[in-house]
Amino acid sequence: VQLVESGGGLAQAGGSLRLSCVASGIIFAIKDMAWYRQTPGKERELVAAIDTSGRPVYSNTMKGRFTISRDNAKSMVYLQMNSLKPEDTGVYYCNSRWSDWSWGQGTQVTVSS
């Protein structure tokens, strides 16, 4: 399985970014997917998950600001991040809902105040 994340970058507080992840080597449509975040000094945490039917689940700290979606035809999962805060800074990764696979390189998100 190969996971390739993209879309990160530098944003100002209150701004938006859209992350993308393409997965290969799996039957994407049958897997629940998720976005995770790792910030310096902290363990990797779940940001949002989406099941095979498109139903999302969000971490309480991201709820209302982030939107996860998927395109099964393209084997892609997305994370629309709005109202960004400096504490959203970190490296964002996609994986299955239960992080079954090796991690990709992630995509760095930096939010300035």
BAVEXMI-767715 format. One record per residue: x, y, z of N, C-alpha, C, CB in turn; residue in one letter. Coordinates in nm, 3 decimals, padded with zeros to 5 digits. Glycine has a CB too. Example, Ala and Ser with C-alpha at 12.3 -4.5 7.8 and 13.67 -1.06 7.14 Angstrom:
<pakes>
PAKE     n.px     n.py     n.pz    ca.px    ca.py    ca.pz     c.px     c.py     c.pz    cb.px    cb.py    cb.pz  aa
PAKE   01.319  -00.569   00.780   01.230  -00.450   00.780   01.320  -00.330   00.780   01.131  -00.447   00.905   A
PAKE   01.285  -00.225   00.708   01.367  -00.106   00.714   01.290   00.003   00.787   01.408  -00.060   00.572   S
</pakes>
This chain:
<pakes>
PAKE     n.px     n.py     n.pz    ca.px    ca.py    ca.pz     c.px     c.py     c.pz    cb.px    cb.py    cb.pz  aa
PAKE   00.085  -00.119   00.000   00.000   00.000   00.000   00.089   00.124   00.000  -00.096   00.001   00.123   V
PAKE   00.056   00.217  -00.085   00.129   00.343  -00.088   00.031   00.458  -00.065   00.204   00.361  -00.222   Q
PAKE   00.068   00.546   00.027  -00.014   00.662   00.060   00.068   00.787   00.030  -00.059   00.659   00.210   L
PAKE   00.011   00.878  -00.047   00.081   01.001  -00.081  -00.008   01.120  -00.049   00.122   01.002  -00.232   V
PAKE   00.037   01.198   00.049  -00.038   01.315   00.092   00.018   01.441   00.025  -00.033   01.329   00.246   E
PAKE  -00.068   01.538   00.005  -00.026   01.664  -00.055  -00.123   01.774  -00.012  -00.020   01.654  -00.211   S
PAKE  -00.086   01.897  -00.044  -00.175   02.010  -00.019  -00.140   02.095   00.101  -00.310   01.960  -00.003   G
PAKE  -00.044   02.051   00.178  -00.005   02.131   00.294   00.068   02.258   00.252   00.081   02.049   00.387   G
PAKE   00.101   02.338   00.351   00.172   02.461   00.323   00.158   02.557   00.439   00.121   02.526   00.195   G
PAKE   00.185   02.682   00.409   00.178   02.786   00.510   00.047   02.862   00.495   00.298   02.882   00.498   L
PAKE  -00.023   02.880   00.604  -00.148   02.955   00.604  -00.151   03.047   00.725  -00.270   02.859   00.604   A
PAKE  -00.226   03.152   00.712  -00.247   03.242   00.825  -00.363   03.191   00.909  -00.272   03.387   00.777   Q
PAKE  -00.362   03.227   01.033  -00.475   03.191   01.120  -00.604   03.244   01.058  -00.455   03.249   01.264   A
PAKE  -00.704   03.159   01.058  -00.831   03.193   00.995  -00.840   03.151   00.851  -00.853   03.338   01.004   G
PAKE  -00.729   03.110   00.795  -00.725   03.068   00.655  -00.769   02.925   00.635  -00.589   03.086   00.600   G
PAKE  -00.751   02.879   00.512  -00.796   02.745   00.474  -00.689   02.673   00.394  -00.927   02.753   00.394   S
PAKE  -00.690   02.543   00.403  -00.609   02.456   00.320  -00.690   02.332   00.288  -00.475   02.419   00.389   L
PAKE  -00.661   02.271   00.175  -00.725   02.145   00.139  -00.617   02.041   00.115  -00.816   02.161   00.013   R
PAKE  -00.621   01.937   00.195  -00.526   01.828   00.183  -00.584   01.716   00.098  -00.485   01.776   00.322   L
PAKE  -00.496   01.649   00.027  -00.536   01.536  -00.055  -00.447   01.416  -00.024  -00.530   01.571  -00.205   S
PAKE  -00.503   01.300  -00.042  -00.426   01.177  -00.024  -00.472   01.076  -00.128  -00.443   01.120   00.120   C
PAKE  -00.378   01.020  -00.198  -00.411   00.914  -00.293  -00.352   00.784  -00.240  -00.357   00.947  -00.436   V
PAKE  -00.433   00.680  -00.245  -00.391   00.549  -00.196  -00.384   00.452  -00.313  -00.489   00.498  -00.088   A
PAKE  -00.280   00.374  -00.317  -00.267   00.274  -00.422  -00.232   00.140  -00.359  -00.160   00.316  -00.525   S
PAKE  -00.263   00.035  -00.433  -00.231  -00.098  -00.384  -00.339  -00.159  -00.297  -00.104  -00.095  -00.308   G
PAKE  -00.455  -00.096  -00.292  -00.566  -00.147  -00.211  -00.696  -00.133  -00.289  -00.575  -00.073  -00.076   I
PAKE  -00.797  -00.203  -00.241  -00.932  -00.179  -00.292  -00.989  -00.068  -00.206  -01.024  -00.310  -00.289   I
PAKE  -00.969   00.053  -00.249  -00.994   00.171  -00.167  -01.137   00.177  -00.117  -00.961   00.296  -00.244   F
PAKE  -01.231   00.140  -00.203  -01.372   00.162  -00.172  -01.420   00.082  -00.051  -01.456   00.126  -00.291   A
PAKE  -01.347  -00.020  -00.012  -01.395  -00.104   00.098  -01.327  -00.069   00.230  -01.372  -00.251   00.066   I
PAKE  -01.249   00.038   00.230  -01.175   00.073   00.351  -01.225   00.204   00.411  -01.027   00.083   00.321   K
PAKE  -01.247   00.203   00.539  -01.267   00.328   00.611  -01.132   00.401   00.613  -01.322   00.303   00.757   D
PAKE  -01.136   00.531   00.591  -01.013   00.608   00.582  -01.011   00.717   00.688  -00.998   00.670   00.442   M
PAKE  -00.893   00.773   00.709  -00.881   00.875   00.812  -00.762   00.967   00.786  -00.867   00.811   00.949   A
PAKE  -00.769   01.082   00.845  -00.656   01.175   00.851  -00.608   01.181   00.996  -00.697   01.317   00.799   W
PAKE  -00.477   01.186   01.009  -00.412   01.196   01.139  -00.319   01.317   01.138  -00.334   01.065   01.172   Y
PAKE  -00.284   01.359   01.257  -00.194   01.473   01.268  -00.090   01.444   01.375  -00.273   01.603   01.302   R
PAKE   00.031   01.486   01.346   00.137   01.476   01.447   00.199   01.614   01.465   00.246   01.372   01.407   Q
PAKE   00.198   01.659   01.588   00.258   01.787   01.623   00.380   01.761   01.709   00.157   01.879   01.696   T
PAKE   00.475   01.854   01.710   00.599   01.832   01.785   00.572   01.799   01.932   00.687   01.955   01.776   P
PAKE   00.635   01.693   01.977   00.624   01.654   02.116   00.499   01.578   02.151   00.632   01.773   02.200   G
PAKE   00.416   01.552   02.053   00.291   01.481   02.080   00.281   01.356   01.994   00.170   01.571   02.057   K
PAKE   00.199   01.265   02.038   00.174   01.146   01.959   00.081   01.180   01.843   00.114   01.034   02.046   E
PAKE   00.087   01.097   01.742  -00.001   01.114   01.629  -00.146   01.097   01.675   00.033   01.013   01.517   R
PAKE  -00.234   01.186   01.631  -00.372   01.182   01.676  -00.467   01.177   01.556  -00.404   01.303   01.765   E
PAKE  -00.581   01.120   01.580  -00.683   01.115   01.476  -00.748   01.252   01.460  -00.790   01.008   01.509   L
PAKE  -00.759   01.296   01.336  -00.823   01.423   01.305  -00.967   01.399   01.261  -00.745   01.499   01.197   V
PAKE  -00.983   01.310   01.165  -01.115   01.281   01.111  -01.111   01.146   01.041  -01.162   01.393   01.013   A
PAKE  -01.225   01.081   01.035  -01.237   00.953   00.967  -01.362   00.953   00.882  -01.240   00.836   01.067   A
PAKE  -01.362   00.867   00.782  -01.478   00.856   00.695  -01.498   00.710   00.658  -01.462   00.945   00.567   I
PAKE  -01.622   00.663   00.669  -01.643   00.522   00.639  -01.669   00.504   00.489  -01.761   00.465   00.723   D
PAKE  -01.694   00.380   00.451  -01.707   00.350   00.308  -01.831   00.415   00.247  -01.713   00.200   00.288   T
PAKE  -01.927   00.451   00.332  -02.049   00.516   00.283  -02.039   00.668   00.284  -02.167   00.474   00.366   S
PAKE  -01.926   00.718   00.329  -01.905   00.863   00.331  -01.945   00.931   00.461  -01.981   00.924   00.220   G
PAKE  -01.974   00.853   00.561  -02.012   00.913   00.690  -01.885   00.954   00.765  -02.097   00.814   00.777   R
PAKE  -01.880   01.081   00.807  -01.758   01.130   00.873  -01.767   01.123   01.026  -01.731   01.272   00.830   P
PAKE  -01.650   01.118   01.085  -01.636   01.129   01.230  -01.520   01.225   01.253  -01.612   00.988   01.299   V
PAKE  -01.536   01.317   01.346  -01.434   01.419   01.369  -01.388   01.420   01.513  -01.487   01.555   01.330   Y
PAKE  -01.261   01.454   01.531  -01.212   01.485   01.663  -01.285   01.610   01.712  -01.058   01.506   01.663   S
PAKE  -01.309   01.616   01.841  -01.385   01.730   01.896  -01.317   01.863   01.867  -01.403   01.714   02.046   N
PAKE  -01.185   01.864   01.863  -01.116   01.992   01.844  -01.124   02.041   01.699  -00.971   01.978   01.885   T
PAKE  -01.158   01.953   01.606  -01.166   01.991   01.466  -01.309   02.002   01.416  -01.092   01.891   01.381   M
PAKE  -01.401   01.951   01.494  -01.539   01.947   01.450  -01.589   02.087   01.418  -01.628   01.882   01.557   K
PAKE  -01.651   02.101   01.303  -01.703   02.230   01.263  -01.606   02.311   01.180  -01.741   02.307   01.381   G
PAKE  -01.480   02.275   01.181  -01.380   02.349   01.105  -01.325   02.266   00.989  -01.266   02.392   01.196   R
PAKE  -01.318   02.136   01.008  -01.260   02.046   00.908  -01.370   01.961   00.847  -01.150   01.957   00.970   F
PAKE  -01.352   01.927   00.720  -01.444   01.839   00.650  -01.366   01.733   00.575  -01.533   01.919   00.553   T
PAKE  -01.396   01.608   00.605  -01.332   01.498   00.535  -01.425   01.448   00.426  -01.294   01.383   00.634   I
PAKE  -01.369   01.409   00.315  -01.448   01.355   00.206  -01.363   01.254   00.130  -01.499   01.468   00.110   S
PAKE  -01.427   01.181   00.041  -01.353   01.080  -00.034  -01.409   01.068  -00.173  -01.359   00.945   00.037   R
PAKE  -01.324   01.022  -00.263  -01.364   00.992  -00.400  -01.315   00.851  -00.430  -01.305   01.098  -00.503   D
PAKE  -01.405   00.756  -00.421  -01.364   00.617  -00.437  -01.313   00.588  -00.579  -01.481   00.525  -00.405   N
PAKE  -01.367   00.657  -00.677  -01.324   00.634  -00.815  -01.177   00.672  -00.835  -01.412   00.713  -00.912   A
PAKE  -01.132   00.769  -00.757  -00.993   00.815  -00.767  -00.904   00.763  -00.655  -00.990   00.966  -00.768   K
PAKE  -00.962   00.684  -00.566  -00.888   00.634  -00.450  -00.826   00.747  -00.370  -00.779   00.536  -00.494   S
PAKE  -00.905   00.851  -00.349  -00.853   00.969  -00.281  -00.941   01.006  -00.163  -00.841   01.086  -00.377   M
PAKE  -00.876   01.061  -00.062  -00.946   01.115   00.053  -00.894   01.258   00.072  -00.924   01.027   00.182   V
PAKE  -00.983   01.346   00.113  -00.952   01.488   00.123  -00.980   01.538   00.265  -01.033   01.568   00.021   Y
PAKE  -00.915   01.646   00.300  -00.943   01.714   00.425  -00.946   01.864   00.397  -00.838   01.678   00.536   L
PAKE  -01.065   01.920   00.401  -01.080   02.064   00.389  -01.070   02.125   00.527  -01.215   02.102   00.321   Q
PAKE  -00.973   02.212   00.544  -00.948   02.272   00.674  -00.976   02.421   00.667  -00.804   02.246   00.721   M
PAKE  -01.073   02.465   00.744  -01.110   02.606   00.749  -01.085   02.661   00.888  -01.258   02.626   00.709   N
PAKE  -01.087   02.793   00.898  -01.067   02.859   01.028  -00.945   02.804   01.100  -01.191   02.843   01.118   S
PAKE  -00.837   02.795   01.027  -00.715   02.735   01.082  -00.662   02.813   01.201  -00.609   02.725   00.975   L
PAKE  -00.604   02.739   01.293  -00.545   02.797   01.414  -00.398   02.758   01.420  -00.621   02.749   01.541   K
PAKE  -00.316   02.836   01.489  -00.174   02.798   01.501  -00.155   02.658   01.558  -00.101   02.898   01.589   P
PAKE  -00.243   02.616   01.646  -00.231   02.482   01.704  -00.264   02.370   01.607  -00.320   02.470   01.825   E
PAKE  -00.311   02.405   01.487  -00.331   02.304   01.383  -00.200   02.271   01.312  -00.435   02.352   01.282   D
PAKE  -00.096   02.342   01.342   00.034   02.317   01.280   00.082   02.177   01.311   00.137   02.419   01.328   T
PAKE   00.127   02.109   01.208   00.178   01.974   01.225   00.191   01.904   01.091   00.088   01.894   01.318   G
PAKE   00.227   01.779   01.097   00.234   01.697   00.976   00.108   01.612   00.971   00.364   01.607   00.975   V
PAKE   00.041   01.617   00.860  -00.085   01.546   00.841  -00.064   01.423   00.754  -00.191   01.639   00.779   Y
PAKE  -00.121   01.315   00.799  -00.109   01.186   00.731  -00.247   01.126   00.705  -00.023   01.087   00.815   Y
PAKE  -00.258   01.051   00.600  -00.378   00.969   00.582  -00.340   00.823   00.604  -00.442   00.991   00.440   C
PAKE  -00.439   00.746   00.636  -00.422   00.602   00.655  -00.561   00.542   00.665  -00.335   00.570   00.784   N
PAKE  -00.567   00.413   00.680  -00.697   00.354   00.707  -00.746   00.400   00.843  -00.689   00.200   00.700   S
PAKE  -00.871   00.377   00.872  -00.928   00.420   00.999  -00.853   00.360   01.118  -01.076   00.380   01.006   R
PAKE  -00.797   00.246   01.101  -00.724   00.178   01.210  -00.575   00.175   01.183  -00.776   00.035   01.228   W
PAKE  -00.530   00.267   01.097  -00.388   00.283   01.063  -00.322   00.148   01.035  -00.315   00.355   01.177   S
PAKE  -00.382   00.078   00.943  -00.335  -00.057   00.910  -00.205  -00.058   00.831  -00.441  -00.130   00.833   D
PAKE  -00.177   00.051   00.764  -00.067   00.049   00.668   00.051   00.135   00.712  -00.117   00.096   00.533   W
PAKE   00.162   00.116   00.643   00.278   00.201   00.670   00.243   00.346   00.637   00.401   00.154   00.588   S
PAKE   00.299   00.436   00.714   00.271   00.576   00.696   00.343   00.633   00.574   00.309   00.654   00.820   W
PAKE   00.276   00.725   00.508   00.340   00.799   00.401   00.429   00.908   00.458   00.236   00.859   00.306   G
PAKE   00.471   00.997   00.371   00.561   01.104   00.416   00.487   01.217   00.485   00.639   01.159   00.299   Q
PAKE   00.356   01.220   00.469   00.278   01.325   00.529   00.291   01.456   00.454   00.318   01.344   00.672   G
PAKE   00.213   01.553   00.496   00.221   01.686   00.438   00.220   01.788   00.551   00.105   01.711   00.337   T
PAKE   00.315   01.879   00.548   00.334   01.976   00.655   00.234   02.090   00.642   00.477   02.030   00.654   Q
PAKE   00.169   02.118   00.752   00.080   02.234   00.762   00.135   02.327   00.868  -00.067   02.191   00.795   V
PAKE   00.155   02.451   00.832   00.204   02.550   00.926   00.109   02.669   00.926   00.349   02.595   00.889   T
PAKE   00.056   02.699   01.042  -00.039   02.808   01.055   00.024   02.918   01.140  -00.174   02.760   01.117   V
PAKE   00.035   03.034   01.083   00.095   03.146   01.155  -00.014   03.233   01.217   00.183   03.232   01.060   S
PAKE   00.022   03.292   01.329  -00.076   03.376   01.400  -00.074   03.518   01.350  -00.049   03.374   01.551   S
</pakes>
